[in-house]
Amino acid sequence: MNAVVRLTLAGAFAFGLSATAFAQAPAPAPAPTAPAAPTAPIPKKEKKISPEATAKAKECSAKADAQGLHGKARKEFRAKCKKGEE
């Protein structure tokens, strides 16, 4: 029985050594690439506001200042004023 155990262990040991010979090698590391060139910033589109709309907005702001409006109330007042719903 000792002989059977020894042969089994010897076979397992030999199989273990041969199995590592057939193992796949790790994939090579990818070649380093050059860093990407920095790109120019994308210019923002400017809104084209007519001079009449600008004048109306300033007028509505002056009215809101005269009434002492702040925050949400001021924002709502100006929106209505610019639409002509005063």
Contacts in CASP RR format, 6 or more apart in sequence:
PFRMAT RR
TARGET T0000
AUTHOR 0000-0000-0000
METHOD contacts of the structure
MODEL  1
MNAVVRLTLAGAFAFGLSATAFAQAPAPAPAPTAPAAPTAPIPKKEKKIS
PEATAKAKECSAKADAQGLHGKARKEFRAKCKKGEE
53 82 0 8 1.000
56 81 0 8 1.000
56 82 0 8 1.000
57 78 0 8 1.000
57 82 0 8 1.000
59 81 0 8 1.000
60 77 0 8 1.000
60 78 0 8 1.000
60 81 0 8 1.000
60 82 0 8 1.000
61 78 0 8 1.000
63 77 0 8 1.000
63 81 0 8 1.000
63 86 0 8 1.000
64 74 0 8 1.000
64 77 0 8 1.000
64 78 0 8 1.000
64 81 0 8 1.000
67 77 0 8 1.000
68 74 0 8 1.000
69 77 0 8 1.000
80 86 0 8 1.000
END
